[in-house]
Amino acid sequence: MRTISEPPTPTKTGILLINLGTPEATDFWSVRRYLRQFLSDKRVIQAHGPVWWLILNGIILTKRPRSLGRAYDLIWNRDLDESPLRSYSRAQAQKLAARFSDQPQIIIDWGMRYGTPPIGEGIDRLIAAGCDRLLLFPLYPQYSSATTGTAMDAAFDALKTHHFQPSLRSVPPYFDHPAYIGALAESIRNHHAGLKWTPEVTIASLHGLPVDFISQGDPYQSHCETSVAMLRSALDLSETQMLLTYQSKTNRKEWIGPDTEETLIDLARRGIKNISLVAPGFAVDGVETLEELGVRAVQCFTKHGGQNITIVPCLNASDLSIDMLQTLTGENLWAGFDTQVAADN
């Protein structure tokens, strides 16, 4: 045991920002590789066995890559030849690192659950850099086993390959954190202030989830409801002025609702002309926000009589986003670690 007279052992803390992932390119085979990894995750698709194998390989992976590739092609970052999700994720890590530039004992990295750079490589780099403490930061405000749960699985699997195991913490779901709600509310206010028209209704569209996930104990729906209720309060909006909907339903199973596009059709038919859409469950913009909402949802609303519809950008690598990430990181960075150091003394 170290004596009081001895100086504390120098430590380094690695912070790993984790997001979902993206294909490497928009061609059939790149998207197919990404989809295979994603849809083979038992946290995401609970079906298994020979029947599911035939459906996945015989139907989904022969048809879906083309349509999804076209969706990615519409929103692709041509300058960097990569998806916006990758561009924004990298920028988040770089800007957060700049906030800690005066603390060389803190190292920031980033990784993706699917595709590249994988979570395991991020952990490898941090350990190779001498980090004996790791703070994992899944960038999913609302917990689900299909997002945060599988990201943590991948991190633990990567750590199994290391003889040295660093001290480990993770940032908990931040669906009700004041910094998160405040950043969202300010981004919506700023976006609306730049419009030449006033939204009659703001829709908070979150990624959907099969109902059976919720029945098995997944808290995701409850977290979404809490986030939107707090956002309404922060913006002084009623339940009719800000609606909660869910998007991205992908199969015939029953999913939590109401559905975003169905809600847009209903509002347009009821004479609502001006809509604002915000996606508070996504840390950065990707195909679900830029194509599914920015293209398909917009067309859906205007086709059925809507007039004006705007998409509030995700927080991305904005100052609001980095402020929030810095707050959440700071609150979790030393908690538990320094307690152990004090006990050793």
C-alpha positions as CSV (number, residue, x, y, z in Angstrom):
1,M,0.0,0.0,0.0
2,R,1.3,3.5,-0.8
3,T,2.3,5.6,2.2
4,I,1.1,9.1,2.7
5,S,4.5,10.5,2.1
6,E,4.7,9.0,-1.4
7,P,3.3,11.1,-4.3
8,P,0.2,9.7,-5.9
9,T,0.7,7.6,-9.0
10,P,0.1,9.7,-12.1
11,T,-3.1,8.7,-13.8
12,K,-4.6,9.4,-17.2
13,T,-8.3,9.3,-17.9
14,G,-9.6,8.3,-21.4
15,I,-13.1,9.5,-22.4
16,L,-14.7,7.6,-25.2
17,L,-17.7,9.2,-27.0
18,I,-19.8,6.4,-28.5
19,N,-22.4,6.7,-31.3
20,L,-24.3,4.2,-33.5
21,G,-22.3,4.0,-36.7
22,T,-22.5,4.4,-40.4
23,P,-21.6,2.7,-43.7
24,E,-18.2,3.5,-45.2
25,A,-19.8,4.4,-48.5
26,T,-23.2,4.4,-50.2
27,D,-22.7,1.5,-52.6
28,F,-24.5,-1.8,-52.2
29,W,-21.7,-3.8,-50.5
30,S,-20.7,-1.1,-48.1
31,V,-24.3,-0.7,-46.9
32,R,-24.8,-4.4,-46.8
33,R,-21.7,-4.9,-44.5
34,Y,-23.1,-2.3,-42.2
35,L,-26.6,-3.7,-42.2
36,R,-25.3,-7.2,-41.6
37,Q,-23.4,-6.1,-38.5
38,F,-26.3,-4.0,-37.2
39,L,-29.1,-6.6,-37.8
40,S,-27.0,-9.5,-36.5
41,D,-26.9,-7.8,-33.1
42,K,-29.3,-9.7,-30.8
43,R,-29.8,-6.6,-28.7
44,V,-31.4,-5.0,-31.9
45,I,-33.1,-8.0,-33.4
46,Q,-34.2,-10.5,-30.9
47,A,-35.2,-13.1,-33.6
48,H,-32.7,-15.9,-34.2
49,G,-32.4,-19.3,-35.7
50,P,-32.5,-20.6,-39.3
51,V,-35.7,-18.8,-40.2
52,W,-34.3,-15.4,-39.3
53,W,-31.0,-16.3,-41.0
54,L,-32.9,-17.0,-44.2
55,I,-35.0,-13.8,-43.9
56,L,-31.9,-11.7,-43.2
57,N,-29.6,-13.1,-45.9
58,G,-32.3,-14.1,-48.4
59,I,-34.5,-11.0,-48.3
60,I,-33.3,-8.1,-46.2
61,L,-29.6,-8.1,-47.2
62,T,-30.5,-8.4,-50.9
63,K,-33.0,-5.6,-51.0
64,R,-32.5,-3.2,-48.2
65,P,-28.9,-2.1,-49.1
66,R,-30.0,-0.5,-52.3
67,S,-32.8,1.7,-50.8
68,L,-30.7,2.6,-47.8
69,G,-27.8,3.4,-50.0
70,R,-29.9,5.8,-52.0
71,A,-31.0,7.5,-48.7
72,Y,-27.4,7.9,-47.6
73,D,-26.5,9.2,-51.0
74,L,-28.9,12.1,-50.6
75,I,-27.3,13.3,-47.4
76,W,-23.6,12.2,-47.9
77,N,-20.8,14.7,-47.0
78,R,-19.2,15.0,-50.4
79,D,-16.3,17.1,-49.2
80,L,-15.1,14.5,-46.8
81,D,-16.6,11.5,-48.6
82,E,-18.3,10.2,-45.5
83,S,-21.7,10.3,-43.7
84,P,-22.6,13.5,-41.7
85,L,-22.9,11.3,-38.6
86,R,-19.2,10.5,-38.9
87,S,-18.3,14.1,-39.6
88,Y,-20.2,15.5,-36.6
89,S,-19.0,12.7,-34.3
90,R,-15.4,13.4,-35.1
91,A,-16.0,17.2,-34.6
92,Q,-17.6,16.6,-31.2
93,A,-14.6,14.6,-30.0
94,Q,-12.2,17.2,-31.3
95,K,-14.0,20.2,-29.8
96,L,-14.5,18.4,-26.5
97,A,-10.8,17.6,-26.4
98,A,-10.1,21.3,-26.9
99,R,-12.1,22.1,-23.8
100,F,-9.7,19.8,-21.8
101,S,-6.5,21.0,-23.6
102,D,-5.1,22.4,-20.4
103,Q,-5.5,18.9,-18.7
104,P,-3.0,16.6,-20.5
105,Q,-4.0,13.7,-18.2
106,I,-7.4,13.6,-20.0
107,I,-7.6,12.1,-23.5
108,I,-10.7,12.2,-25.7
109,D,-11.5,9.6,-28.4
110,W,-14.6,8.4,-30.2
111,G,-16.0,5.1,-31.6
112,M,-18.9,3.6,-33.3
113,R,-21.0,0.5,-32.3
114,Y,-21.3,-0.5,-35.9
115,G,-18.8,0.2,-38.7
116,T,-15.7,2.2,-38.1
117,P,-13.9,3.4,-36.0
118,P,-15.1,0.6,-33.8
119,I,-15.4,1.0,-30.0
120,G,-12.7,-1.6,-29.4
121,E,-10.1,0.4,-31.4
122,G,-11.0,3.5,-29.4
123,I,-10.4,1.6,-26.1
124,D,-7.2,0.2,-27.5
125,R,-5.9,3.6,-28.3
126,L,-6.8,5.0,-24.9
127,I,-5.1,2.2,-23.0
128,A,-2.1,2.4,-25.3
129,A,-1.9,6.1,-24.4
130,G,-1.5,5.2,-20.8
131,C,-5.1,5.7,-19.6
132,D,-5.8,3.7,-16.4
133,R,-9.3,5.2,-16.1
134,L,-12.0,5.0,-18.8
135,L,-15.2,7.0,-18.9
136,L,-17.5,5.6,-21.5
137,F,-20.0,8.1,-22.9
138,P,-22.8,6.6,-25.0
139,L,-24.4,9.5,-26.8
140,Y,-28.0,8.3,-26.3
141,P,-30.0,10.5,-24.0
142,Q,-32.7,7.9,-23.5
143,Y,-31.6,4.5,-22.5
144,S,-32.5,1.4,-24.6
145,S,-30.9,-2.0,-24.6
146,A,-30.7,-1.6,-28.4
147,T,-28.5,1.5,-28.2
148,T,-26.8,2.1,-24.8
149,G,-27.0,-1.5,-23.9
150,T,-25.3,-2.9,-27.0
151,A,-22.7,-0.1,-26.9
152,M,-21.7,-1.1,-23.4
153,D,-21.6,-4.8,-24.5
154,A,-19.1,-3.9,-27.2
155,A,-17.0,-2.0,-24.8
156,F,-16.9,-4.9,-22.3
157,D,-16.1,-7.3,-25.1
158,A,-13.2,-5.1,-26.1
159,L,-11.9,-4.9,-22.6
160,K,-11.9,-8.7,-22.3
161,T,-8.9,-8.8,-24.7
162,H,-6.7,-6.7,-22.3
163,H,-4.8,-8.2,-19.4
164,F,-4.8,-4.8,-17.8
165,Q,-8.2,-3.6,-16.8
166,P,-8.6,0.2,-16.3
167,S,-11.0,1.6,-13.8
168,L,-14.3,2.0,-15.6
169,R,-17.2,4.4,-15.4
170,S,-20.0,5.3,-17.8
171,V,-22.1,8.4,-18.2
172,P,-25.7,7.4,-17.3
173,P,-28.7,8.2,-19.5
174,Y,-29.1,12.0,-19.5
175,F,-32.7,12.2,-20.7
176,D,-33.7,14.5,-17.8
177,H,-30.5,16.3,-17.2
178,P,-30.9,20.1,-17.1
179,A,-27.9,20.6,-19.4
180,Y,-29.5,18.4,-22.1
181,I,-32.9,19.9,-21.8
182,G,-31.5,23.4,-21.7
183,A,-29.4,22.9,-24.8
184,L,-32.3,21.5,-26.8
185,A,-34.6,24.3,-25.7
186,E,-32.1,26.9,-26.7
187,S,-31.4,25.3,-30.1
188,I,-35.2,25.2,-30.9
189,R,-35.6,28.9,-29.8
190,N,-32.7,29.9,-32.0
191,H,-33.9,28.0,-35.0
192,H,-37.5,29.3,-34.7
193,A,-36.3,32.8,-34.3
194,G,-34.8,32.6,-37.8
195,L,-38.0,31.5,-39.5
196,K,-40.2,33.9,-41.4
197,W,-43.3,32.1,-40.1
198,T,-44.4,30.7,-36.8
199,P,-44.8,27.0,-36.2
200,E,-48.3,26.0,-35.0
201,V,-47.1,22.7,-33.7
202,T,-43.6,21.4,-32.9
203,I,-43.2,17.6,-33.1
204,A,-40.5,15.9,-31.1
205,S,-39.7,12.8,-33.1
206,L,-37.8,10.0,-31.4
207,H,-36.6,6.7,-32.8
208,G,-39.2,4.0,-32.4
209,L,-38.9,0.7,-30.6
210,P,-40.9,-2.5,-30.7
211,V,-43.5,-2.7,-28.0
212,D,-42.1,-6.0,-26.8
213,F,-38.9,-4.3,-25.8
214,I,-40.9,-2.1,-23.4
215,S,-42.9,-5.1,-22.0
216,Q,-39.6,-6.7,-21.2
217,G,-38.5,-3.8,-19.0
218,D,-36.7,-1.4,-21.4
219,P,-37.2,2.1,-19.9
220,Y,-36.9,3.9,-23.3
221,Q,-40.5,5.0,-23.7
222,S,-40.6,6.4,-20.2
223,H,-37.4,8.3,-20.8
224,C,-38.7,9.7,-24.0
225,E,-41.9,10.9,-22.4
226,T,-39.9,12.5,-19.6
227,S,-37.6,14.3,-22.0
228,V,-40.4,15.8,-24.0
229,A,-42.4,16.8,-21.0
230,M,-39.4,18.7,-19.6
231,L,-38.8,20.2,-23.0
232,R,-42.4,21.4,-23.2
233,S,-41.9,23.0,-19.8
234,A,-38.7,24.7,-20.8
235,L,-40.3,26.1,-23.9
236,D,-43.6,26.9,-22.2
237,L,-45.5,24.8,-24.7
238,S,-48.7,22.7,-24.1
239,E,-49.1,19.1,-25.0
240,T,-51.0,20.1,-28.1
241,Q,-48.3,22.6,-29.1
242,M,-45.5,20.0,-28.8
243,L,-46.3,16.4,-29.7
244,L,-44.2,13.3,-29.0
245,T,-44.0,10.9,-32.0
246,Y,-41.8,8.0,-33.0
247,Q,-40.1,7.2,-36.3
248,S,-38.2,4.5,-38.2
249,K,-40.5,1.6,-37.8
250,T,-39.0,-1.3,-39.8
251,N,-41.1,-4.4,-39.6
252,R,-44.6,-5.7,-39.0
253,K,-44.2,-6.0,-35.2
254,E,-46.2,-3.6,-33.0
255,W,-44.1,-0.5,-32.3
256,I,-44.6,2.3,-29.8
257,G,-46.4,5.3,-31.2
258,P,-47.8,7.5,-32.5
259,D,-45.9,7.4,-35.7
260,T,-44.3,10.6,-37.0
261,E,-45.5,10.4,-40.6
262,E,-49.0,9.4,-39.7
263,T,-49.2,12.3,-37.3
264,L,-48.0,14.7,-40.0
265,I,-50.7,13.5,-42.4
266,D,-53.3,13.8,-39.7
267,L,-52.2,17.4,-38.8
268,A,-52.1,18.4,-42.5
269,R,-55.6,17.1,-43.1
270,R,-56.9,19.0,-40.0
271,G,-55.7,22.2,-41.5
272,I,-52.4,22.7,-39.7
273,K,-50.1,24.5,-42.1
274,N,-46.9,25.2,-40.2
275,I,-44.9,22.5,-38.5
276,S,-41.5,22.3,-36.8
277,L,-39.8,18.9,-36.3
278,V,-37.0,18.3,-33.8
279,A,-35.3,14.9,-33.1
280,P,-34.1,15.1,-29.5
281,G,-33.0,11.5,-29.3
282,F,-30.2,12.0,-31.8
283,A,-26.9,13.5,-30.7
284,V,-25.9,14.3,-34.3
285,D,-27.6,14.4,-37.6
286,G,-27.7,11.3,-39.7
287,V,-29.8,9.5,-42.2
288,E,-32.7,9.3,-39.8
289,T,-32.9,13.1,-39.4
290,L,-31.5,14.4,-42.7
291,E,-33.3,11.9,-45.1
292,E,-36.1,10.3,-43.1
293,L,-37.3,13.6,-41.6
294,G,-35.7,16.2,-43.9
295,V,-36.9,14.5,-47.1
296,R,-39.6,11.9,-46.5
297,A,-41.4,13.6,-43.6
298,V,-41.3,17.0,-45.4
299,Q,-42.8,15.4,-48.6
300,C,-45.4,13.6,-46.5
301,F,-46.6,16.8,-44.8
302,T,-46.7,19.0,-47.9
303,K,-48.3,16.3,-50.1
304,H,-51.3,16.2,-47.7
305,G,-51.9,19.9,-47.5
306,G,-49.2,21.2,-45.2
307,Q,-47.5,24.5,-46.2
308,N,-44.3,25.1,-44.1
309,I,-42.2,22.6,-42.3
310,T,-38.8,23.0,-40.8
311,I,-36.3,20.5,-39.3
312,V,-34.4,21.8,-36.3
313,P,-30.8,20.5,-36.6
314,C,-29.5,18.1,-34.0
315,L,-27.1,19.7,-31.5
316,N,-24.2,18.2,-33.5
317,A,-20.9,19.9,-32.7
318,S,-22.4,23.3,-31.9
319,D,-21.3,25.3,-28.8
320,L,-24.5,24.2,-27.1
321,S,-23.6,20.6,-27.7
322,I,-20.0,20.9,-26.5
323,D,-21.1,22.9,-23.5
324,M,-23.5,20.0,-22.6
325,L,-21.0,17.3,-23.3
326,Q,-18.4,19.1,-21.1
327,T,-20.9,19.4,-18.3
328,L,-21.9,15.8,-18.4
329,T,-18.3,14.7,-18.7
330,G,-17.2,16.9,-15.8
331,E,-19.9,15.5,-13.5
332,N,-18.9,12.0,-14.2
333,L,-15.1,12.3,-14.7
334,W,-13.8,12.1,-11.2
335,A,-16.8,10.7,-9.3
336,G,-15.8,7.4,-7.7
337,F,-12.2,7.6,-8.9
338,D,-11.0,10.2,-6.4
339,T,-12.8,8.3,-3.6
340,Q,-10.6,5.3,-4.3
341,V,-7.4,7.4,-4.3
342,A,-8.4,8.9,-0.9
343,A,-9.0,5.4,0.5
344,D,-5.6,4.3,-0.7
345,N,-4.0,7.2,1.2
